[in-house]
């Protein structure tokens, strides 16, 4: 189903795989333009479930690409920015993380947004840019609103945001540790070989995982896939996926036992 549209009217798709229990898990990728590989990982995961006709233990909702404009700009250049083309050309599309008008979606969620905004200003980020500008106010962007609306509607029991890179898992926010979060985080780390960690500086606040934990007080995670420099090359896709696969399929077969 389509849960919303980007500024340039690209659809934001959500795929639903119904599970055996009433619990629901949300997985989202490509919040940032340079991180399109996360979308490919989720599509590969979803395709494997469909191909093998697997019924998950809980319902899994997958939004492969939250920021389709940003991914298009990062991949193909400013010509994909529509009416924002001249702005993107002026800024330069080489390292494009934001949406088409220069708002970083993962700085735009209402989770200590005002604290993060002050930090952005202190670091010289005062307006639309290729990365790290959180917008004029929280949830100002269509892409952000689409995810927020979906979460309010479906009332997920757990959510995971996929980013790149670093092979790390973030699992708490602002001192909030929802029930079972630590257990799930340790399980994810053991199965993937990733490190449990905490973001710092401009990576704290404003993100989807932060908002989900703060608003719903339910387990929320950020998974930083792979290693290297964004955008990670497509040649890394298979090795990244194989390392993540045990963790991903643990949610498919066993999530009803710990979420």
N, C-alpha and C positions, 0 to 999 in steps of 0.2 A: 504494500500500500504506500501511497505518497503522503508523508506527514507534513510537508511544506515545500516551499520553493526558495531558492537563493535569490539574491538581488537581480541576477540575470535570468531568472525564471527556469533555472535548472532544477529538476525535481530532487527532493531529498527522500530517498526510498527507505522503507522499513520492511524487512522480511520476517515473517513469523513462522516458527516451527512449534506447533502445539505439543505440550508435554503430557506426561501421565498424571502429574499433580497440578494443583491450582497455582503453584508458585511461579513467579516470572523473573527472568534475568534479561537485562538489557546489555548489549554489546555495541559500542559505537567506535568508529574509526575516522581518520582523516579530518580532524578538527583543524589541522594546519595544512597549508598548501604543499609544503615540502615533504609531507608525510603520507603521500598517496599509497605507499607500500602497505600501510595498515589496512587500507580498504581492500587491497588484493588478498591479504592474509585472511580477512573475514569472509570474503567471497569464496576463497578456496576451502575454508572450514565449512561453510554453509553447503557448498557443492558436494563435499564428501558426505555430509549427513544425508542430503537428498539422494545421492547416487546409491548409497547403501540402504536407503529406506529405513533409517534409524528414527525411532520415536524417543525423544529426550526424556529424562526423568522429570524435568520441569520445562515450561514453555520458554523458548529462547527467542528474543526479538533482536534482530541485527540491523543496525543502520551503518552500512559500510562507509558512507561518505557524508559527513555532516557539512563540509565546506566544499561543495563541488566547484564553485567559482575559483576558489583559491588553488585547488588542485589543477584546474585547467590552466590558470595563469602561470603557475609554477612549471607546468609541463610544456605548454605551447606558447607562452608569452602574453604580452599585453593585449594582443588582438582578441583574446578571450574575455576581456573585461567589459565588453559592451560599452555603455555610455561612460564608463569609468576608464576607458582606454588611455586617454591623455593623462589622467592622474597617475595611472600605473606606469606609463612611459616616463613620466617625470621622476617618479620615485625610483624606478628600475625594478624589473620583474625577476631579477636573477635569484634572489633569496626571498621568495614571496610566501609568507605564512598566513597572512590575513585574508579576509574576504575581499570582494571586489572594490569596496570603498575604503579599505585600509584599517578595518577593525579586526583585531585578533579575537576570534570566537572564544578561545579558551582563557581570555581575560575578561569576558563580557558577562559571565554568570554572576548572579547576586549572592556572592559569598565573600564577605569582607571586601567588596568591590571598592569602596571608598578609601580603605587603607591602601589597597594595591594602587589605586589611581594616584594617590599622593606619592607613592614610591616611583611610579612611572614618571611623574613630573620631575622629581628629584634627579632622575636619570636622564632628563632631557627629552622624554617622550611626551609631547604635549598635543599631538594631533595625529590624524590618520597617517599610517606608516605601513611598511611591509611586514612589521611584526611588533607585538607587545603593546600596542595601543588598545586599551580596553573599551573604547567608545565614549560617548558623551554621558551615558548613564547605563546602569546594569540592564541587561536584556533588551538592549536597543536594536539588536540585529534580528533579521528574519530567521537566520539559521539557528540562533540561540533560542528564540521563541518556539521554533518547531520542536526542539528537544524538550524544552520545559513543558510545553503543552502535552507532549506524548507521555512524559513521566507523571504528570498530574492525572491524566486519563487512565493510565494502565496501573499505576501504583506498584511499581516494580519492587521486588524483595531484595534485589541486588543489582548493581550496575558496574560495568567495566568500560573505561575509556582507553583506547589503544593509541599510543603515540610512538615516536621514534626520536632518539635512540638511547642506549645505555644499559640495556638488560637489567632494569630496575623495576620494582613494584612499590607504588605509594599507596598507603592504606588507611590513613587517618587525616583529620583536618582540625586545626585550631583546638586541640585537646579533646576532640570528640572521637570516641572509639565505639561505634555501634556494636551491639551484641553479635558475637561470632566473628567479628572482623579479623581479629588476630589469628584465630584458628584457620579461617579461609586464606588469609594472607600467607601464613606459613605453609599451608598445603600448596598454594600456587607457586611459591618459591621453590619448594622441594621438587615439584614436578617439572618445573621449567629450568631450574638451575639459575634463575634470576636472583638478585639481591633485594631484600627488603630495605627500603630507604625512605628519606623524607626530602621533599624539594626545599630549595632555599631561595631567598631574594625575590626577584620578579616572577619566580615560578610558584609563589605561594599566594593563594586566593584567586578569585575570579574564574576558576576552572570548573568544568562539569563535575568532576569527582568531588571537589570541595562543596559545590552547591548541593549535590545529591546527599552527601553525608549531613550537611548542616540542616537542610530542609526536612529530610525524611528520617534522619537518624537510623539509617539502614546501611549495610555494608556497601562501600563504594571503593573502586580501585582504579589507579592509573597504571598501565603496563607500558613501559618504554621498551619497544622491541628492537633487537639488533644492536650492532655497534658500528661506529664509523661517523661519517659526516653526511647530514641530510642534504639532498635527498639520497637515501640509501639506494644502491643500484638494484635493478630488477634481478640481477644475477644472484642477489642475496636471498631472494624470496624463498626458495626451497629450503635452504639451511635454517632460516629463521622459523619457517613454519614447522619443520620437523622438530625443532627444539621446543616450540610452544605446544605442539600437538598433544602430548600427554596431559598438560594442564587444561587445554581446551576441551578435550574429550572426557576429562574428569567431571567437568560441569555437565556434559551430556548424560553421563551414566550415573553419577553419584550426587549431584547437587541437592536433590531432595533430602539427603541425609544431614546436610550441614548448613543449608541456607534457611 
